[in-house]
Amino acid sequence: MNQKLTKKINNLETIQRIPVEDILSFISLNKVDKVLDLGAGVGYISLPISKYVDEVTAIDFDEDILNYLDKKSKEKEITNIETLVSDFKDIQLSSETFDRAIASISLHEVSPLSQALNEIYRVLKNKGVFLCIELEKLDLTKAPRVSSEDMVEQVRDAGFDKVDVFYPEGKIANQPVYIVVAEKNI
């Protein structure tokens, strides 16, 4: 493994995060659910959620990171995670495939965001739930961010309804976060 990849993996695995159990408390999961993890990285969401559902599809634009996730899954004898290198603006998966879609600290990098949200809406089944965790945009923030207000507006514009936003006490990398939960109803 090259040094750059090793450093990236180490950063992703050691960053301060909200516990996955806290994140999952915002959505219900059934064993038969198919879950899409957008921006899966090293498997922070995919690995623990795989215990609760039959199928997880982990997508990321970084093939090396997904190879690492595949290796980690094999080491843990997890067989229900499929990885896919994909652009969030053009998800190479069939429409109405997933019951749940989770994007954890990944959509702020996408431009235009509307294309990614339209794709998430497309791949979710009717009554499917989208959960988005993002870093709140602050006045002094130089890094790409999407404010919770803008995210809610764009999620609604993509067709989702029953859109709720939460502001948990926990922080990620010492920054405030928000969680958007939205449902697709046709």
C-alpha positions, -999 to +999 in steps of 0.1 A: +000+000+000+014+034-009+022+060+017-004+085+005-032+059+007-020+047+041-021+083+054-057+088+039-069+055+055-054+064+089-070+099+088-104+084+079-102+058+106-091+081+134-112+112+128-136+120+156-172+110+145-207+105+158-211+069+169-228+048+142-255+036+166-265+073+172-267+078+134-288+047+129-312+058+156-326+083+130-339+056+107-355+022+110-338-008+094-353-042+085-332-073+078-344-074+041-334-037+035-310-029+007-288+000+019-267+024-003-237+040+015-226+070-005-190+080+001-184+048+020-147+054+025-132+028+049-166+015+058-175+036+089-212+031+080-211+000+058-193-023+082-216-019+112-248-016+092-241-049+075-250-067+107-286-054+105-295-058+068-291-083+040-274-061+015-251-030+015-238-013-016-208+009-007-200+035-033-170+059-035-151+076-062-118+063-047-111+027-059-081+023-036-103+031-005-129+006-017-103-021-022-093-014+015-130-018+025-132-051+005-101-063+024-115-053+058-149-070+050-131-102+042-110-100+074-142-096+094-159-124+073-186-099+061-201-111+028-230-087+023-211-056+013-207-049-024-184-020-034-187+001-065-166+030-078-191+056-088-197+093-093-227+104-071-240+124-100-243+093-122-249+063-100-245+032-121-273+013-104-309+005-113-337+028-104-358+021-073-333-005-059-326+007-023-347+010+008-322+033+025-295+056+013-269+071+037-244+099+028-220+106+056-198+137+052-196+132+014-221+154-004-204+188+003-178+178-023-203+173-051-211+200-076-238+205-086-253+189-055-287+187-072-275+161-096-264+138-068-297+143-049-317+135-080-297+103-084-302+093-048-339+099-053-339+078-084-322+048-068-345+048-038-376+027-037-410+044-030-411+050+008-373+048+008-354+069+033-324+091+027-302+101+057-275+127+052-249+137+077-229+169+069-207+195+085-226+227+090-214+257+070-199+284+092-191+319+082-153+313+086-153+280+068-131+279+038-136+242+029-165+232+008-197+230+029-235+231+024-255+248+051-284+228+066-309+252+052-295+248+016-294+210+020-330+208+031-341+231+002-322+210-023-334+177-009-370+189-013-362+202-048-350+166-057-385+154-049-382+142-013-409+150+012-412+145+050-378+162+053-365+167+088-333+182+100-315+174+134-286+191+151-269+164+173-246+175+201-218+154+188-192+169+164-171+156+136-135+167+135-145+193+161-171+209+138-209+211+142-229+187+121-265+183+110-285+153+099-312+154+073-337+126+071-360+125+040-385+101+026-394+094-010-431+093-016-444+088-051 
